[in-house]
């Protein structure tokens, strides 16, 4: 696998506020979960910087997933060329517009994913976002260093939020609702936000594919995912969100056009693009609705298609039917070190966070692992193999990227879990 990292001043800059985040407070200094006004969402700072949490506990309710948002005005013009702060403010304006158009808002944020080439930009996003949030609203934040689909773009985000008040009957209905926001520039055939109804969720691991960047690789990846959906008795109409790992990032428009073919008769679900450095030109993962949940079904089931050999480090699909999900922020090792040492430390932090939330490693449902060098990637694999039970590894994607947002670190990860099953 090819490895390459962001060099020079970029890696010399530390992602402000993300370094040295303790996994949990000492017993004498624990922070009680915080909730937004009028919301059952619980924010657990656990020593995180102001404006973010180490974990957020979300009860079963409709969830909004946005597409990747750049600093574009409603005519599609990039605002604030060369200015990080101006672009961040425009991106946050766009996020506000998309969420409110769907019956949510910034104060209903659960997770914010930030994309940039500069670690300091990610810290600045957190600072400027916190000024817009009500007291106690502290989403999880995950960051990855990546070029963006627009050459002059310095920052992009996508988000998960809870539904506050449905903007339409469709938004509160039993099916996935895909919506465009009139205040946003964008492809009229692609959704700005997908609303996942209350109930079951299917997380499908990334499907990498060789071939041409668009027709061949994208088509092969989507064919794998479509086959898995069919085996689960799901279809394109159940898909609420897709994340595409590709190279180069500037090919995003070509990939978007190719993806439309797999959603005939409907608009395409929200899309996110991250440039990765693996040999396959494309890997795609997705989130889908899982209808038909019942109280007798376990809170999470792990599925591998009949023609796929199970692996101890990840499952092809996690099927979630739980009354609460737990989102974590991106984790970094607390000290520089070899790949195995970094991986052991981030998993130790994760175990502490999960214990605070009433979960554990057996109840992970979705993981995204980012590595910026081969040693870190191998460290992830070895440590996962030692920690995960063979019958319940999460759906996961492991990506080689330009950087992970903190100097002298080669890996980071963010995860979603469910609470431990009650007797």
URFENFEN-V959209 format. One record per pair of residues at least 4 apart in sequence whose ideal C-beta (glycine too) atoms are under 6 Angstrom apart, sorted by the first residue. I is the first residue (numbers start at 0). J is the second residue. If there is no record, write none. Layout:
# URFENFEN-V959209
i:j
I:J
I:J
This chain:
# URFENFEN-V959209
i:j
0:277
0:373
0:399
1:276
2:372
2:373
3:276
4:371
4:402
5:9
5:10
5:144
5:401
5:402
9:117
10:406
12:118
12:119
13:18
13:406
14:118
14:121
14:122
14:404
14:405
15:122
16:48
16:122
16:125
17:405
18:405
20:47
21:46
22:348
22:351
22:352
23:45
23:351
23:355
24:28
24:29
24:30
24:46
30:44
32:41
32:43
33:42
33:135
34:38
34:41
35:40
35:106
35:135
35:136
39:58
40:57
40:161
41:56
42:52
42:55
42:137
43:52
43:54
44:52
44:137
45:53
47:51
47:52
47:53
49:129
50:125
50:129
51:125
51:137
51:140
52:137
52:139
53:328
53:352
54:325
54:327
54:352
54:356
55:109
55:139
55:326
56:323
56:325
56:356
57:109
57:324
58:323
59:197
59:322
60:161
60:197
61:162
61:194
61:196
61:197
62:159
62:195
63:101
63:103
63:160
63:192
63:194
64:159
64:193
64:239
64:240
64:269
65:97
65:157
65:158
65:192
65:269
66:191
66:269
66:270
67:155
67:157
67:271
68:90
68:93
68:94
68:156
69:149
69:152
69:155
70:77
70:78
70:79
70:86
70:89
70:90
71:75
71:77
71:184
72:76
72:78
73:182
73:184
75:184
77:151
78:89
79:85
79:86
79:89
80:151
83:120
83:153
86:153
86:154
87:124
87:127
87:154
90:154
90:156
95:105
96:180
96:182
97:180
97:191
97:192
98:103
98:104
98:160
99:104
100:180
101:166
101:178
101:192
102:162
102:163
102:164
102:165
102:166
102:170
103:107
103:160
103:162
103:163
105:131
105:132
106:133
106:136
107:160
107:161
107:163
108:138
108:158
108:160
109:138
109:159
109:160
109:326
110:138
110:139
110:159
110:326
111:138
111:140
111:156
111:158
112:141
112:157
113:121
113:124
113:142
113:156
114:145
114:155
115:120
115:121
115:154
116:144
118:404
120:154
121:142
121:404
124:128
125:140
132:136
139:326
139:327
139:328
140:328
141:329
141:413
142:329
142:404
143:369
143:400
144:401
144:402
144:404
145:273
145:274
145:401
146:248
146:274
147:152
147:155
147:248
148:248
148:251
148:272
157:271
165:170
165:171
166:170
169:176
170:176
170:194
173:196
175:239
175:288
176:194
177:190
177:193
177:266
177:268
178:190
178:192
179:191
180:191
183:191
188:259
188:266
189:267
190:266
190:268
190:269
193:239
193:240
193:268
193:269
195:239
195:288
198:292
199:289
199:292
199:320
200:289
200:319
201:287
201:289
201:318
202:286
202:317
202:364
202:365
202:394
203:224
203:227
203:284
203:285
203:316
204:313
204:315
204:394
204:395
204:396
205:282
205:284
205:396
206:220
206:223
206:224
206:283
207:279
207:282
208:216
208:219
208:220
208:279
208:281
209:279
210:215
210:216
210:219
211:215
211:216
212:216
212:250
212:280
213:217
213:253
213:254
213:257
214:218
216:280
216:281
217:254
217:257
217:281
220:281
220:283
221:225
221:261
224:285
227:304
228:233
230:304
233:237
233:287
235:262
237:287
237:288
238:268
238:285
238:287
239:268
239:286
240:268
240:269
240:286
241:268
241:270
241:283
241:285
242:271
242:284
243:254
243:272
243:283
244:273
244:275
244:282
244:398
245:250
245:254
245:281
246:274
246:280
248:272
248:274
250:254
251:272
258:267
259:267
262:267
275:398
275:399
275:400
276:399
277:399
284:396
289:318
292:296
292:320
296:320
298:321
298:417
298:420
299:317
299:319
299:364
299:417
300:318
301:314
301:317
301:391
302:316
302:318
303:307
303:309
303:315
307:315
311:384
311:387
311:389
312:383
312:384
312:392
313:392
313:395
314:392
314:394
316:394
317:364
317:393
317:394
319:364
321:417
323:418
324:415
324:417
325:356
325:358
325:416
326:415
327:352
327:413
327:414
329:411
329:413
330:345
330:348
330:412
331:405
331:408
331:411
332:341
332:344
332:345
332:408
333:344
335:407
336:340
336:341
338:374
338:375
338:377
338:378
339:378
339:381
341:410
342:378
342:379
342:382
343:382
345:412
346:382
346:386
353:358
353:359
353:416
357:418
357:419
358:362
358:416
358:418
358:419
360:386
361:388
361:391
362:416
362:417
362:419
363:393
363:414
363:416
364:393
364:415
364:417
365:393
365:394
365:415
366:393
366:395
366:414
367:396
367:413
368:379
368:397
368:412
369:398
369:400
369:403
369:411
370:375
370:376
370:399
370:410
371:400
371:402
371:403
371:409
372:409
375:409
375:410
383:387
387:392
403:408
403:410
403:411
